[in-house]
Amino acid sequence: MGILKDFKAFIMRGNVVDLAVAVVIGAAFAAIVSSLVDNVITPLLLQPALKIAHLDDIDGLKWGSVKYGLFLAAIIKFAIIAFILFLIIKALHSFDKKKAAAPPEPTLTEKLLTEIRDELKTKDAPVTPASTPIPPRP
């Protein structure tokens, strides 16, 4: 029973659950990007190139047995996913900068010292030797 308890504790840790959710969302996002490239970008942007090569689909782009058309589609998918992830990470960093920019709350000691300083400022300051003018030498 100890192994099952340990395994349950491991699985229920926040990092493991977050990672599992991220993998599922990433797979769904990859499917969306794949559909975007296959059904939108390839027909719109690559159609002229495919017409010149007398092909109907990017799968037909090949040199001998090397299907470089599929490789080209994979590069486009990668570039889109990498750019989207870059934008997400950049947005997260901007949120962190906003949080870090806020000054921390003053400690209790700092608050008390500020009150003492303000109280001393309101009272008439006594004349100290440093504040009395020094007479010039004859």
N, C-alpha and C positions, 0 to 999 in steps of 0.2 A: 504493500500500500504506500510505502514511502516514496517510491519512484513515481507513482501516479500523482501524488500530492505535489512533488517537486516539479513534475512536468506541467501540471495545471498552473502552478505559481509562475513558471517560466512563460507559458503561453499568455497568461493574463497580464503580464507586465506591459506597460504602455508602449514601449518601443517595438515589441514584437507585433502587437495588434496594429499599431500605426503602420509598420512596414507591410503587413499583409493587406491593409486597406490601400496603401500606396501602389502595391503591385496590381491589385484588381483595377484600380482607377487608371493606372498606366496602360494596362492591356486594353481597356475600353477606349482610352484616348488614342492609342496606336491604331485601333480599328477605325476610328473616325478619320484620322490622318490618312490612313491607307485608302479609305473610300474617297477622300478629298483628292488625293493624287490620281487614283485610278479613274474616277468618274468626272472630275471637274478639270484639274490641271492638265492632265494628259490630253483629253479631247480639245481643250481650248488652246493651250500654248504649244503643244507638240504636234497638233494636227497638220500644220504646214510642212513640218519636217517629215512626218509620216507619209503625206501625199507625195513629196518628192521621192521618197524611197518606195513608192507604190505599195504601201502597207496600210492595213486598216487598224492594227492594234500595235501597241508598243512591244508586245510579246514577240512580234515577228521580226524585230530588229535583232539580227544575229550575224555573226561573222563565222562561218563554218558551223561548228556546234556550240560556239560561245554566244549565249543570249545576253548581249550587253544592254538591250532594252530594259530587261528586268533589273539589271544592275543600276541603270540610270534612274529608274523609278524608285529603287531602294535608297539611292543617294538623295533624291528629292524628298522622300519621306523623312530621312534622317535629318536633313537640313531644317525642315519645318518643325519637327519635334524639338531639335536642339534650340531653335530660335524661341519657341514658345516657353521652354524650360528656362532659358536665359531671361525672358521677360518676367516670369514668375519669381525667379530668384532675385532679380533686381527690385521688384516690388516688395518682396519680403525684407530685403536689406534697407529699403527706404523707410519701412515701418520701424525697423530696429533703430535707425538713426533718429527718428522722431522720438522714440521712447528714451534713447540715451541723451538727447538734447535737453530734456527736462531736468532742471537742477534737483538734487536730492533734498529732501526735507531737512531742515536744520535739527541738530540733536538738542536734547533738553539743555545741555550745558551751553550750547551756542545761543539758545533762546534766552536763558537767564543772563548770560553775559551781555546780550543785546539790550535787554531791559535795564540792566545796571548802567550801561553806557548811556542810554537815552535819558535815564534819571539824572545822571551826573551832568549831562548837557543842559538840562532844564534849570539846574541850580546855578547860582552865581559862582563862577570859578574863583577861588581865592588867589591872591597875588602870590606868585612863586618867584624864587630868585631868578629863574630862567625868563620870566616875563617882565622883570624890571629892567629898565634901560641901564646900560653901563655908561657912567659919565666918561667923557673923553679925558685923556691924560693931558696934564699941562705941558 
